């Protein structure tokens, strides 16, 4: 028989109860949590957001919360392979790519209309794009996200972006039509000022995208004439990684996070800044 602590922390208790609910029920909405715990919707939303932040929960495009990586296989991972396995499969190719291009290399997966950075290997240069692990960005603005979106049928894209203004949605669809045949996408200051990136999809043995690799570069160092060599190196790394993904589940996990993340970092302070 467990005794309740003399000075219980209500917020901690609610968060732990939420973990039980996620484990036992599998799918939760903010209204369900508020009703079950007897708390305000705003409080329920904040609790769920913290669980997402710490990978105990993920959120899909329907605003439903599901068990996250720390509670078992993530939603949509196709039958048990974890995000840790995906990172392990791809990391050797990422390390080789970073060594060749001397720029930061990232692994990401699509989660509805967002992309989550699963792994990063930082550039050894003084001015570099920093580690982005855990960062969430809009898929239609990130290079890897654009490539992953380009593999989706138009009706699914229309559903995902039904809330976009008509003109912006039409522009996005045109851009994805251009990306689809060439197989890579660019992000030139689209997500963060001063950061440029090139991304391409990783596919399993059935040709289904399971993630994307990107090279992130300070815009001050990126010029269009670098694109051919960067693209060659990126494609080489994808060729190195894909044999290890032959049987990897086809669908990336669905989640959502809004954590801000710094991108450009200098290894040595300049004029009092970093």
Secondary structure, DSSP 4 states (H G I P E B T S, - for coil): -PPPPTT--HHHHHHHHHHHHHHHHSEE-HHHHHHHHT--HHHHHHHHHHHHHTTSEEE-TTS-EEE-GGGSSPTTSSSS--HHHHHHHHHHHHHHHHHHH-SEEEEEEEETTEEEEEEEE--SSSEEEPP-TT-EEETTTSHHHHHHHHTS-HHHHHHHTTTS-HHHHHHHHHHHHHHHHH--EEEESSSSTTEEEEEEEEE-TTS-EEEEEEEEEEGGG--GGGHHHHHHHHHHHHHHHHGGGTTS-SSPPP---------EEESS-BTTB-
